[in-house]
Amino acid sequence: MSADAASQNGMLSATLGVMSTQIAVRLPDEMVAFLDRSVAEGRVPSRAALVIAALEREMRRQAALRDAEVLADVGAADDLDELVKWSARHLSVED
């Protein structure tokens, strides 16, 4: 995903009219410089857009980890397996 697309995705929650809360966060100088450089170079529209995009990416990563844990515990089988088997036995597919 391009930096522009990431910044647009980061702004998705704002454009959907989702309620937002302003918070104060302390960041190392190096990170603030990165945020400012990204805005100055036009890679993102604002510091907030980059922070939102990064947090959304982390939320997806953590959700994927939870999904992987469930898959490891439960296995790949799901409740549709029996339906697929029945369908294969009882239904014919014509070309």
Order of alpha helices (4+ residues) and beta strands (2+ residues): alpha-alpha-alpha-alpha-alpha
